Amino acid sequence: MNERSTIVGVATGTADGGVAIVRISGSRAVAVAETIGARVGAPRRLVRRRLALGEDALVVVMPAPASFTGEDVVELHVHAGARNVEQIVAACVAAGAVPAQAGAFSRRAFELGRITLDEAEGIAAVIGAQTDAALDQARRLVAGELGRDVDAAIERVAELRAEIEARLDFPEDVDAPQLEQWSAEIAAVRRVIDDWLTRYDAGARARTRPRIVLAGPPNAGKSSLFNALVGYARSIVAEHAGTTRDWVEAEIELGAIACVVVDTAGLREVEDAIERAGVERSHEQIEGADLVLWIEAADAAGAEVPHVERSVLERVETKRDLGTRRPMWRGVATRDARSVAALREWLRTAIGGDGGAGWIGLLRHRESAAAAAEELANAQAKLDALELAAFHLGVAAERLAEIRGRSALGPVGEDLLARIFARFCIGK
């Protein structure tokens, strides 16, 4: 697609709503709109027009550069309906517009300086948010919170680099106290970035639905605990072993954190092919869990606890109203609402930790920040050779600037931009 062609796309979600918005952006946006009967009025004022197709529309123009994309933008607010909207978009294409690709409008806004790359990624994150915490983080990205922190770090690094470069011609004037001051200033920026990296995992967890898997031997009370956590009878509970033949999952909320809890078949050696298949699936669920609750009942002998590679395993003893064989384990009685509530609170803390502690940076931001932290460490180690220290500070600033969507040569590479904006929907 020609990056400076006039593009058209549907800016609203599903076509079965009451109203759909068709967005046109580019130097010929007004001409395209008026070709199909959408004569524009005063800037940012909705006017009613009858389109050439016979459709009534509310039309608004937002002239460049004060528009979302930075180009002339015309929006047609029309009746929703897939076929109706398709015909209007087709009429715009026939009038000279080009169908917008995924993320085309946001990409133009980035390229024309209306938003930074991290803010654009925030828009995509708002659309794709699956939890309240993820939505909150995405909104903070769009608002530029991450960008302001990054810009402050870049400014500190740039000032320090300039100060060091000013002494390159007079290295004999640099004494030990000056080197110590520079080292302390580099260390201060490193601590800020290290804090981002430390809090990244908590932020990433908040953006997903963690999987909590209940596993253990048969008749350990897994299904009863599952139902207690979910709040209704989702799994079948029976006295004889092997009742649960396959895994069952449900979504629960632990405070502001949405997660998925999974009930699995009891783990034991069996001959029955169907139950054996269920046991195999239980192992698969354990391997894919973020947190495994290994469950054994207070009225039953111990079982072999499996080893898990990537998830956290917590031992839980059920049926505590009957006593205990494992006093060091976390205990719960499903008939006791207080003990279930206590377990839910522990799960909330284990899964989410401090809800405000997560860093809002995405994986791409983390990688750039980690690279910047490494360059700062190199600069600090090379203060005995000021040219090298200044070089590493410059590279650190470039790595931080990548978060905002720029490099030493201008915008970040085409491949990266294509990957980022391909995740957007058409109308964004």
Summary of the structure (lengths in Angstrom):
residues: 428
radius of gyration: 29.0
end to end distance: 15.7
largest distance: 84.9
contacts: 1401
relative contact order: 0.12
helix: 46%
strand: 16%
